[in-house]
């Protein structure tokens, strides 16, 4: 028998030896993770890693998800898996500083009680099914807690930011202290609209600020700013008194940072001129700005043909492009951390800024218009019934205008002669919202006057206040649990939080926002999914209407029954036998409708899941099989050509 090793056998043995060696070495190699997604969706950003590195106290992330109650909700379960995987990455990168606990809060369990105590809320996503919990709580050893009550999939792009913000909330000594003034007629905190005589909800942006920061609201004609203020925010500072202007001047001159929304035409500041003639809708801080080295161009707004937005003035009328309502994309943002990762901003009748010559401050543009823009008089907006009319006077200037800017340096006072005489009618702090315990207060007339100090300040100026209102950045709906659900369609609130984070010393959060979406569906599959939903949604709505009608009739009959008296036999004299029979029939009908609703919802989920399964089979089996067949065909083709060449050679 011939045991001689031929060259092919030697190569085969060497290959086997190399494979065995590689397998043995793998055990000793450190784990390697590759994130091949387009936007590095599973890789924590540098800002998050820095936040994790600076944690001084271990934090437990309690992830609450109703596993059993969502067994027929494949879309929600898929998103929950993404959230869990991202939380696991926090735990891995945290290296002992972060611990993840996954908890299933089943109905009437201690876990459900704990979720409610933490501040999470359950939602009835499908009628007749238990509440679903889907949120996270960040808990420190000292008991500090911050929560995301319920993960809204519409905020998927901001998932990492939301989680990192929890870590910042529970790890800092105190939330940044904001002193905010907003023109009262804007109703940013909600209230009764005096012009429409109807209630108005608070602006969502203000609710978010109150959730994350320590807010002190300044009254009209304030004369001082609390001493412990980290950031001063003015929203449409209209017709300020000398004392209020002096307080702002001295706060900034003393090294304080400020975020100023100064509007040449605030559309939400009461009714237009044709309803209330002579009403001024502008705010003006040029008395301060010019002393600081720049100015806002007065009585003008920026009209921009490139960024003009189509708006509908009234029902039944076609939409028109509005030169004053701008939808800005990334081409309008300067390369600055405050505008980092923003995709879209919406502004309305925005003003423009410009630096003054021979200024010593650093004036950095943040947002600008296109060159297809011009300055237009704000008086044109008073009687504007058709936005198309603005085009009659529109002539592009060929230059871009600065819509927002960051101003840094040592500011010179606008009051070189010292403090003005105090206004005896102004409020000095007798407002319940004003912190009166921090004395002295910066900017008070009793404190030493500051002409120019060695303390540098940062002021961020924006030529619009309407961008903070709900209508320009988010849709507000009432969710199944009765709470408001906000769905952003622009990054206005993200810009606001970016600016606050930067000016209060939390720039790490800026790099996190807007990481992109995890879900990248094929268009055909997504279209099929929508068709399936549309076909079944009409049936769902019909059943839901039947259920509401049945429950309404049931309530009427039961209230009539309860109004009656009960005799010895237990029968109720409030209903006749026929009405009692009808009541029982309605109860059976309600039970049947609820069962039909559950079956239909289950069928809808099954069809969507089947589409996803087919897509997975295509990705996992069909594509590799086709590639394998292609390689096999190429291999057989080469063998055939080699054999053919040997025969013909």
ZAMARGU-4260 file (C-alpha; in steps of 0.2 Angstrom, whole numbers, plus 5000, padded with zeros to 4 digits):
<rodrens>
0) 5000/5000/5000 | 5007/5017/4995 | 5007/5029/5010 | 5017/5042/5001 | 5009/5060/5004
5) 5005/5069/4988 | 5005/5087/4986 | 4986/5089/4987 | 4986/5079/5003 | 4999/5089/5011
10) 4990/5105/5006 | 4974/5098/5014 | 4983/5093/5030 | 4991/5110/5031 | 4973/5118/5029
15) 4966/5107/5043 | 4980/5111/5054 | 4978/5130/5051 | 4959/5128/5055 | 4962/5119/5071
20) 4975/5132/5076 | 4963/5146/5072 | 4949/5138/5082 | 4961/5136/5097 | 4967/5154/5096
25) 4949/5161/5095 | 4946/5156/5114 | 4960/5167/5119 | 4956/5182/5108 | 4946/5197/5115
30) 4928/5198/5110 | 4926/5209/5094 | 4910/5218/5089 | 4906/5225/5072 | 4892/5238/5069
35) 4889/5238/5050 | 4873/5249/5051 | 4874/5265/5041 | 4873/5277/5056 | 4882/5266/5069
40) 4865/5263/5077 | 4872/5250/5089 | 4888/5260/5094 | 4886/5272/5108 | 4892/5289/5103
45) 4907/5298/5111 | 4895/5309/5121 | 4887/5294/5129 | 4904/5286/5133 | 4910/5302/5141
50) 4894/5302/5152 | 4897/5284/5157 | 4915/5287/5161 | 4911/5302/5173 | 4898/5292/5183
55) 4903/5293/5201 | 4889/5282/5208 | 4883/5266/5200 | 4866/5266/5192 | 4853/5253/5189
60) 4843/5253/5173 | 4827/5244/5176 | 4819/5240/5160 | 4800/5236/5161 | 4792/5227/5147
65) 4776/5217/5147 | 4782/5201/5139 | 4766/5190/5141 | 4754/5204/5137 | 4762/5208/5120
70) 4764/5191/5113 | 4752/5196/5099 | 4761/5213/5095 | 4776/5208/5084 | 4780/5226/5080
75) 4781/5232/5098 | 4791/5217/5103 | 4803/5220/5089 | 4806/5238/5095 | 4807/5232/5113
80) 4821/5220/5108 | 4831/5235/5100 | 4829/5245/5116 | 4835/5230/5126 | 4850/5228/5115
85) 4855/5246/5117 | 4853/5245/5136 | 4864/5230/5136 | 4877/5241/5127 | 4876/5254/5140
90) 4879/5240/5153 | 4894/5233/5143 | 4902/5250/5140 | 4898/5256/5158 | 4909/5242/5165
95) 4902/5241/5183 | 4895/5258/5183 | 4878/5253/5175 | 4868/5237/5179 | 4853/5232/5168
100) 4838/5223/5175 | 4824/5217/5164 | 4807/5216/5173 | 4791/5209/5166 | 4777/5218/5176
105) 4763/5206/5175 | 4745/5212/5181 | 4743/5213/5199 | 4761/5208/5203 | 4774/5217/5214
110) 4783/5221/5198 | 4768/5231/5192 | 4767/5240/5208 | 4786/5244/5207 | 4784/5251/5190
115) 4769/5262/5195 | 4779/5268/5210 | 4794/5272/5199 | 4783/5283/5188 | 4780/5272/5173
120) 4763/5271/5165 | 4754/5257/5157 | 4744/5259/5141 | 4729/5250/5134 | 4735/5247/5116
125) 4721/5235/5112 | 4704/5236/5119 | 4700/5222/5131 | 4718/5217/5134 | 4729/5221/5150
130) 4739/5237/5151 | 4756/5236/5143 | 4772/5243/5151 | 4787/5248/5141 | 4799/5260/5149
135) 4815/5262/5159 | 4819/5269/5176 | 4837/5274/5181 | 4840/5272/5199 | 4855/5277/5210
140) 4861/5269/5226 | 4855/5285/5235 | 4838/5283/5228 | 4838/5296/5214 | 4826/5291/5200
145) 4822/5296/5183 | 4811/5287/5170 | 4805/5286/5153 | 4787/5282/5156 | 4784/5274/5139
150) 4795/5272/5124 | 4786/5280/5109 | 4793/5272/5093 | 4791/5289/5084 | 4806/5295/5095
155) 4817/5280/5089 | 4829/5292/5082 | 4832/5300/5099 | 4832/5284/5108 | 4851/5285/5114
160) 4848/5303/5119 | 4833/5299/5130 | 4842/5286/5139 | 4858/5296/5141 | 4848/5310/5147
165) 4842/5299/5161 | 4859/5296/5167 | 4863/5314/5167 | 4847/5318/5177 | 4851/5306/5191
170) 4870/5309/5192 | 4871/5328/5193 | 4871/5337/5209 | 4856/5348/5204 | 4847/5351/5188
175) 4853/5367/5178 | 4843/5382/5185 | 4834/5392/5172 | 4826/5409/5174 | 4813/5411/5160
180) 4803/5426/5155 | 4789/5423/5142 | 4778/5437/5135 | 4761/5433/5144 | 4750/5434/5129
185) 4759/5420/5121 | 4752/5408/5134 | 4767/5397/5134 | 4762/5389/5151 | 4744/5387/5145
190) 4728/5396/5151 | 4713/5405/5144 | 4716/5413/5128 | 4708/5431/5131 | 4705/5434/5112
195) 4698/5417/5108 | 4690/5414/5125 | 4695/5396/5126 | 4708/5386/5136 | 4725/5383/5128
200) 4737/5369/5133 | 4755/5373/5138 | 4768/5373/5124 | 4776/5355/5124 | 4793/5363/5123
205) 4790/5372/5139 | 4784/5356/5147 | 4800/5347/5142 | 4810/5361/5149 | 4801/5359/5166
210) 4804/5340/5165 | 4823/5341/5164 | 4828/5358/5172 | 4824/5368/5188 | 4814/5382/5181
215) 4810/5399/5189 | 4797/5410/5179 | 4801/5428/5179 | 4786/5440/5181 | 4782/5455/5169
220) 4794/5470/5173 | 4805/5460/5184 | 4819/5470/5191 | 4832/5456/5196 | 4837/5439/5191
225) 4840/5426/5205 | 4858/5424/5210 | 4859/5405/5207 | 4853/5406/5189 | 4863/5396/5177
230) 4854/5402/5161 | 4843/5416/5157 | 4830/5413/5144 | 4819/5427/5136 | 4805/5422/5125
235) 4798/5437/5115 | 4804/5451/5127 | 4792/5464/5122 | 4792/5482/5128 | 4804/5479/5143
240) 4805/5492/5156 | 4822/5501/5160 | 4823/5490/5176 | 4821/5474/5167 | 4833/5479/5153
245) 4846/5484/5166 | 4844/5467/5175 | 4847/5458/5159 | 4862/5469/5155 | 4870/5466/5172
250) 4867/5447/5172 | 4876/5445/5156 | 4889/5458/5160 | 4893/5448/5176 | 4897/5432/5166
255) 4879/5425/5165 | 4874/5415/5149 | 4858/5419/5140 | 4846/5412/5127 | 4836/5425/5118
260) 4821/5423/5106 | 4818/5440/5100 | 4804/5441/5087 | 4801/5455/5074 | 4783/5448/5072
265) 4777/5435/5085 | 4761/5428/5076 | 4755/5420/5093 | 4756/5437/5102 | 4737/5440/5101
270) 4726/5443/5086 | 4732/5452/5070 | 4730/5470/5066 | 4714/5468/5056 | 4706/5461/5072
275) 4715/5473/5085 | 4721/5488/5075 | 4738/5495/5081 | 4743/5480/5091 | 4762/5478/5091
280) 4768/5460/5089 | 4787/5464/5090 | 4800/5462/5103 | 4816/5473/5103 | 4832/5471/5113
285) 4843/5482/5102 | 4846/5494/5117 | 4857/5480/5124 | 4862/5472/5107 | 4871/5487/5101
290) 4881/5490/5116 | 4886/5472/5115 | 4892/5474/5097 | 4878/5468/5086 | 4860/5472/5081
295) 4844/5464/5075 | 4837/5473/5059 | 4821/5481/5066 | 4804/5480/5058 | 4809/5467/5045
300) 4807/5448/5043 | 4816/5437/5031 | 4807/5430/5016 | 4816/5416/5007 | 4810/5407/4991
305) 4821/5392/4993 | 4815/5387/5011 | 4797/5394/5008 | 4783/5382/5015 | 4767/5378/5008
310) 4753/5383/5020 | 4734/5382/5019 | 4725/5397/5026 | 4708/5390/5026 | 4698/5374/5023
315) 4694/5372/5004 | 4707/5384/4998 | 4723/5378/4989 | 4739/5378/4998 | 4751/5393/4994
320) 4770/5395/4997 | 4773/5407/5011 | 4789/5416/5010 | 4789/5420/5029 | 4786/5402/5035
325) 4803/5393/5032 | 4807/5375/5032 | 4826/5374/5034 | 4837/5359/5031 | 4855/5356/5035
330) 4861/5368/5021 | 4855/5382/5032 | 4865/5377/5048 | 4883/5382/5051 | 4895/5369/5057
335) 4892/5371/5075 | 4889/5359/5090 | 4872/5368/5094 | 4865/5364/5077 | 4874/5346/5076
340) 4863/5332/5070 | 4848/5343/5066 | 4839/5339/5050 | 4825/5351/5049 | 4819/5367/5058
345) 4803/5377/5055 | 4803/5396/5058 | 4789/5409/5055 | 4792/5428/5051 | 4810/5427/5058
350) 4821/5442/5060 | 4840/5444/5055 | 4855/5449/5065 | 4872/5457/5060 | 4888/5462/5069
355) 4892/5480/5071 | 4909/5486/5064 | 4924/5487/5075 | 4916/5475/5088 | 4927/5466/5101
360) 4915/5452/5104 | 4915/5435/5094 | 4899/5434/5083 | 4897/5416/5076 | 4882/5413/5064
365) 4872/5397/5068 | 4858/5398/5056 | 4856/5407/5040 | 4844/5410/5025 | 4848/5406/5007
370) 4854/5419/4994 | 4836/5418/4987 | 4830/5429/5001 | 4826/5447/5005 | 4821/5458/5020
375) 4802/5462/5020 | 4793/5474/5031 | 4783/5466/5045 | 4768/5477/5042 | 4765/5466/5026
380) 4760/5452/5038 | 4746/5462/5047 | 4733/5460/5033 | 4740/5445/5024 | 4725/5435/5019
385) 4734/5426/5005 | 4753/5422/5006 | 4755/5422/4987 | 4753/5441/4988 | 4771/5442/4996
390) 4778/5437/4979 | 4772/5453/4971 | 4786/5463/4981 | 4798/5449/4982 | 4816/5452/4974
395) 4830/5440/4980 | 4844/5450/4987 | 4858/5438/4982 | 4864/5437/5000 | 4860/5426/5015
400) 4854/5433/5032 | 4859/5427/5049 | 4844/5420/5058 | 4852/5414/5074 | 4870/5418/5081
405) 4881/5414/5096 | 4889/5429/5104 | 4904/5427/5115 | 4915/5439/5125 | 4916/5452/5138
410) 4901/5463/5136 | 4900/5482/5138 | 4885/5488/5148 | 4871/5498/5139 | 4870/5508/5155
415) 4886/5517/5157 | 4879/5530/5169 | 4873/5516/5181 | 4857/5509/5186 | 4841/5518/5181
420) 4828/5524/5193 | 4818/5510/5199 | 4800/5509/5193 | 4789/5509/5208 | 4775/5500/5199
425) 4787/5485/5194 | 4787/5468/5203 | 4803/5466/5213 | 4800/5448/5217 | 4782/5447/5224
430) 4778/5433/5212 | 4775/5415/5218 | 4785/5409/5203 | 4801/5419/5207 | 4814/5413/5219
435) 4815/5426/5232 | 4827/5416/5244 | 4843/5419/5234 | 4849/5437/5239 | 4857/5447/5232
440) 4850/5444/5215 | 4861/5448/5200 | 4855/5464/5191 | 4847/5471/5206 | 4849/5490/5208
445) 4856/5487/5226 | 4871/5477/5219 | 4887/5486/5212 | 4885/5492/5194 | 4896/5483/5182
450) 4903/5492/5167 | 4913/5478/5159 | 4921/5464/5169 | 4934/5451/5165 | 4920/5437/5166
455) 4916/5431/5148 | 4898/5427/5144 | 4889/5418/5130 | 4873/5424/5122 | 4863/5414/5109
460) 4851/5425/5100 | 4837/5418/5088 | 4826/5429/5078 | 4810/5420/5081 | 4799/5414/5095
465) 4786/5405/5085 | 4798/5391/5082 | 4794/5385/5100 | 4775/5384/5098 | 4768/5367/5095
470) 4761/5370/5077 | 4779/5373/5070 | 4787/5357/5076 | 4775/5343/5083 | 4759/5335/5082
475) 4749/5333/5098 | 4737/5319/5100 | 4728/5310/5115 | 4735/5293/5118 | 4725/5277/5123
480) 4730/5281/5141 | 4723/5299/5140 | 4740/5307/5140 | 4746/5318/5127 | 4758/5310/5114
485) 4769/5322/5104 | 4776/5317/5087 | 4789/5329/5081 | 4790/5333/5062 | 4804/5346/5065
490) 4819/5348/5076 | 4814/5364/5085 | 4813/5357/5102 | 4830/5347/5099 | 4838/5364/5094
495) 4831/5372/5110 | 4838/5358/5121 | 4854/5358/5112 | 4856/5377/5116 | 4852/5374/5134
500) 4864/5359/5136 | 4878/5369/5128 | 4875/5385/5138 | 4873/5376/5154 | 4888/5365/5152
505) 4881/5348/5145 | 4888/5348/5128 | 4890/5329/5128 | 4872/5326/5125 | 4872/5336/5109
510) 4882/5323/5099 | 4869/5310/5103 | 4853/5317/5096 | 4846/5311/5079 | 4856/5295/5077
515) 4844/5289/5063 | 4831/5275/5062 | 4834/5256/5066 | 4820/5251/5054 | 4825/5251/5036
520) 4810/5241/5027 | 4810/5237/5009 | 4797/5248/5000 | 4787/5234/4993 | 4786/5225/5010
525) 4781/5241/5018 | 4768/5244/5005 | 4761/5227/5007 | 4760/5230/5026 | 4751/5246/5024
530) 4738/5238/5013 | 4735/5224/5025 | 4733/5237/5039 | 4721/5247/5028 | 4710/5232/5024
535) 4708/5227/5042 | 4708/5245/5050 | 4691/5248/5042 | 4684/5233/5051 | 4692/5238/5067
540) 4685/5255/5067 | 4667/5248/5063 | 4669/5236/5077 | 4675/5250/5089 | 4660/5261/5084
545) 4648/5246/5088 | 4657/5244/5104 | 4655/5262/5109 | 4637/5262/5104 | 4633/5247/5114
550) 4642/5253/5129 | 4633/5269/5128 | 4616/5260/5128 | 4622/5249/5141 | 4626/5264/5152
555) 4609/5271/5149 | 4600/5255/5154 | 4611/5251/5169 | 4609/5269/5176 | 4590/5267/5174
560) 4591/5250/5183 | 4601/5257/5197 | 4588/5271/5199 | 4575/5258/5203 | 4572/5249/5220
565) 4576/5231/5224 | 4562/5220/5231 | 4563/5204/5241 | 4565/5193/5225 | 4580/5203/5220
570) 4572/5209/5205 | 4574/5227/5200 | 4558/5238/5198 | 4569/5251/5187 | 4567/5240/5171
575) 4553/5231/5163 | 4556/5212/5159 | 4558/5217/5141 | 4571/5231/5146 | 4580/5218/5157
580) 4581/5206/5142 | 4588/5220/5131 | 4601/5224/5144 | 4607/5206/5145 | 4607/5205/5126
585) 4618/5221/5125 | 4630/5213/5138 | 4632/5198/5127 | 4634/5209/5112 | 4648/5219/5121
590) 4657/5203/5125 | 4655/5197/5107 | 4662/5213/5100 | 4677/5213/5112 | 4681/5195/5106
595) 4679/5200/5088 | 4691/5215/5091 | 4704/5204/5099 | 4703/5191/5084 | 4704/5205/5071
600) 4719/5213/5080 | 4727/5195/5081 | 4724/5193/5063 | 4731/5209/5058 | 4747/5206/5069
605) 4748/5188/5061 | 4748/5195/5043 | 4761/5208/5047 | 4772/5195/5056 | 4770/5184/5041
610) 4776/5198/5029 | 4791/5200/5041 | 4794/5181/5041 | 4794/5180/5022 | 4806/5195/5022
615) 4818/5186/5034 | 4817/5170/5024 | 4822/5180/5008 | 4836/5188/5018 | 4842/5173/5027
620) 4839/5158/5015 | 4835/5164/4997 | 4849/5177/4995 | 4863/5165/5002 | 4856/5151/4991
625) 4856/5162/4975 | 4874/5167/4979 | 4879/5149/4982 | 4871/5144/4966 | 4880/5158/4957
630) 4896/5152/4964 | 4892/5134/4960 | 4888/5139/4942 | 4904/5149/4940 | 4914/5134/4947
635) 4906/5121/4935 | 4909/5134/4921 | 4927/5134/4925 | 4928/5115/4926 | 4919/5114/4910
640) 4931/5126/4901 | 4946/5117/4909 | 4940/5100/4903 | 4935/5107/4886 | 4953/5115/4884
645) 4961/5099/4888 | 4951/5090/4875 | 4954/5102/4862 | 4972/5105/4867
</rodrens>
